[in-house]
Amino acid sequence: MIQEEECDVVLRLAVGGGEKTPVREISERLMRPANEREEAEGTRRKLRLSEEQLSLLEDSFRAHNTLAHDEKRELAQRLHLQPRQVEVWFQNRRARRKLKQTEEDCESLRKCCQRLTNENRRLKRELMELRAARLITCSSCEKIARDEKKTINS
């Protein structure tokens, strides 16, 4: 059987309670409705926007990805939100756009790198075939071939 002290430690760990929080206080805290717990603990639920609010925010973002103070206040009133909520939404939207652009740039660079690697392989094969056929006769090509042999043998 678990002693009260052990139970107290387990409950404190489970709910992130303070070091000296009594079992009764922790259990009472857990029994409160979620919104009361959030207010008491200083946490907030995530804001869920309606489709209309999202649509208006997206349209505003497409028009201007940053808002002046007056524009932010006006938009907040139209959406029945706080200006700070609109400001944070715009900050998050700019961050998401930047991340998406970075991912797209990375993918584009990866494809370009792959194309260049394939082209490099093709050119090396072609060069080896030409050397094998002894079609390389110009002095600059001979010099390149000698330099490559030196680097390969080194």
N, C-alpha and C positions, 0 to 999 in steps of 0.2 A: 504494500500500500504506500502511495506517495505521501510524504509528510507535507504539511502546509507550507513550509519553507521552500521545498523543492517545487511544489505547485506554483508558488509565487514566482520563482525564477523562470519556470517554463512559460507562464503567462506573460511575464515582462518581456521575455525574448520574442514570444509570438506576436505581440502587439507593439513592440518597440517602446515599451513603457520605461520610465525612469528607474534608476537603481533601487530606490526606496518606495516604489509604488505598491501599496497594499493590494492584495488579491481582490477585495471587495470593490475598490475603486476601478480596477482594470475591468472587472466583469460588468460593472455599471456602465462604463464607457462603451463597452462592446454592445450592450443592450440598447443604447440610444439609436434613434433613426439616423441614417447616413448623413442627411443634411445637417442635423444637429451636431454630429461628430465632426463634420467638416468645418463648421463654424467654430466649434470649441477648439479644434486643433489647428485652425488657421489655414486649412486647405480648401481648394475650390474644385468643383466638378468642371470637366472640360465643356467649353461652350459649343453647343451644337447649333449650327445655322440652318435656316430653312432654305429650300431650293431658291426661293425668290431673293433672299438675302445674298446667297452665294452668287446668283446670276448678276445681281446689281454690283456686287463687289468685283466680280470678274470683268464686267463691262467697264467699270471705273478704272480697273487696273490696266486694261487694254488701252484705254484713252490716255492715262497718265500713270506710270508705275510708282510715282511718289505724289503725295498730296500736300497742298498748303494747309496751314492751320484751319482756315475758314472752310476749305473744301472738306477736310476731315470732319469738322464739327457738323457741317450740313449733311454729309453722308451718314454720319452716326445717328442724327435725328431721323432721317428717312428710314433707317434700318432698325430704329429703336434699340440702339446699342450705345455704349460709352465710347467717346472719341479714342480712348486708349485701346479699346478692343479693335477698332478699325485700324489704328496705327499698327498694332501687333499683327493683325491679319495681313496688312500690306508688307510688313517686314518678313513674315514667314513666306508669303507668296514670292517676294523677290529672291529669298534664299532658295526656294524650291526651283524657281526658274534658272537661277545660277547653277544649281546642282545638275539639273537636267541638261543645260548647255555644256557643262563640263563633261558629263557622261557621253553626250553626242560627239564632242570634240575628241574625246579619248577613243571612241569607236572609229571615228573617221581616221585618226592617226594610226590606229591598229591596222585598218584595211590598207592604208597607204603603205605602211611598213611591210605588210604581207606582199603587196604588189611589187615593191622594190626588191624584196628578197627573192621573189620568183624571177623577176627580170635579171637580177644578179646571177642566179643559178643558170638561167638560160644563156646569158652572155659567157659565163665561164665554160659551159658545155660547148658552145660554139667556138670559143677560143681553143679549147683542147682539140676539137675536131679539125680546126684549121692547122694547128701545130702538127697533128698526126698526119695530115695530108701534105705537110711541108709547103703550104701555100703562103706562109708568112715570109716575105722576102725583103720588105723595106727595112732600112737600118734602125729606125725608131722602134719598130715591132721587135726586131732581134734584140735590141737593148732591153726592152721591157721583159722579154722572155728570159734573158740572162739574169736580170735583177730579180725576177720572181723565183728563179732556180736558186739564187743565192739565199733569199729569205726563207725558202722552203728547207734548204739544207742546213740553215743556221739553227 
